[in-house]
Amino acid sequence: MAQTNKVPVAAPPDGGWGWMIVAGCFIVTICTRAVTRCISIFFVEFQMHFAQDYSKTAWIHSLVDCTTMLCAPLGSFIGNRLSCRFAVILGGFMASTGLILSSFATSLENLYLSLGVLTGIGFALCYTPAIAMVGKYFCKRKSLAYGVAMSGSGIGTFILAPVVQHLIELYSWRGALLLLGGFVANLCVCGALMRPITLKEEQLSGMLSVNEENTYNKQQNNLNSKSACKPGQPIRTDCLNSCVFFQSLQEYSFFLMPDFMVLAVSILFLAYGCSVPFVYLVPYALNVGVSHQNSAFLMSILGVIGIVGNITFGWLTDRRCLKKYRYFCFLVAVGMDGLCCLLIPTLQSFPLLVPFSVLYGYFDGAYVALLPVVTSDIVGSQYLSSALGVVFFLHAIPYLISPPIAGWLVDRTGTYTAAFMLSGFSMIFSSVLLVCAALIKKCFRTRSGSYSTNSDPKLQIWTNTGETDYCVTADQEPKPV
């Protein structure tokens, strides 16, 4: 395979082939997140066929979600070291294979391995690199681009939920999984669209004056002089290991940023809460007397309204008046989702569950679109791929344990009230944590009288000792003269 040359460009194109990247990411979110959500439609079929309780059956959905997020750093690593194109194509092949093998499963344990692990790893290799590529191609219209790309999850859920239910009725759950495996193979086509790009902002050449560039070059020479690698000499094993070590340290330097650490902790509670409604909405609706078709239609409503949340929040937060408030828009969306979950136990009929699906779907689409944007605002586009890998990795354990815990609560109490209440309070706590962190940060700003930009890796030049020799002024929007 011929290696594709990465041509450096001065700034993100904000269009052109970038819209093909958005289209590819759109299909990736359909084939990964929407298909994962639709696995909940198989919940009752698996439970009846294998004669198992709620908690054991819930492990299937948990493993798919958990493996997808747990292996997100692996997707980032392959995308950074090889290419996003290779990662997505490989992931598409693995995910399709896992779904096809699942159609021949003879026990829940078989589904744990094929559907939970193999398909989950395939989704992980596709999801993170595709999302990171959108951030490299867009800057000014980043929120809108992410809104359109992430809306694939909602559109896919809206279309696939009734289709999957119909396929189950026609061909049983085995035939439906087999057909889904063929559909997910389209991820390989999406991978072919991921054209590599290298931004000169990563080299800081577009941000530095002549004197600053000389200082940077001097620092780079000092770093090279301390390295075991010398020009004109054969590359040794210790030299290669040293280079890889320092490169890895630089890729994950965003862990030193307090803003990112607060976001990371809040994501643990957010991830626990957000997965429960998607797993148990259909079983809950069936439990209160809603028909199978209407229960699947509730998932469709979640999906289509999520599209509106994706695009409207993406477009609105790209406006100049709201661009600096993206962080607060994100935490409001998370908090509203939590409030919606607290109301589910009071909704006992299809007409009452429809407004829940509308509100929850809208704010779910809003925060899903804003999560990569907020992450990019905190760490910068240079570290976006690695940071997204960590962000999605943090979803893994909550995604793994939340459906079984909710299923255990249903088995113990005989109702869904405790499961949904715990989910709602978890998301509200995530939002409150972000609010508290923002207030504390504002108090420190007021006391110091000025805001230091030392935490922004795009504005720093780091030496090999981890100290900052100097920083340049933050990018600001041009003001009219």
Secondary structure, DSSP 8 states (H G I E B T S, - for coil): -------EESS--SSTTHHHHHHHHHHHHIIIIIHHHHGGGGHHHHHHHHT--HHHHHHHHHHHHHHHHHTHHHHHHHHHHT-HHHHHHHHHHHHHHHHHHHTT--SHHHHIIIIIIIHHHHHHHHHHHHHHHHHHH-STTHHHHHHHHHHHHHHHHHHHHHHHHHHHHHHHHHHHHHHHHHHHTTHHHHHHT----EEGGGGTTTT--HHHHHHHHHHHHHHHHHSS--TTS---HHHHHHHHHHHHHHHTGGGG-HHHHHHHHHHHHHHHHHHHHHHHHHHHHHHTT--HHHHHHHHHHHHHHHHHHHHHHHHHTTSHHHHTTHHHHHHHHHHHHHHHHHHGGG--SHHHHHHHHHHHHHHHHHHHHHHHHHHHHHH-GGGHHHHHHHHHHHTHHHHHHHHHHHHHHHHHHSSSHHHHHHHHHHHHHHHHHHHHHHHHHHHHHHHHSS---TT-GGGEEE-TTS-EEEE----------
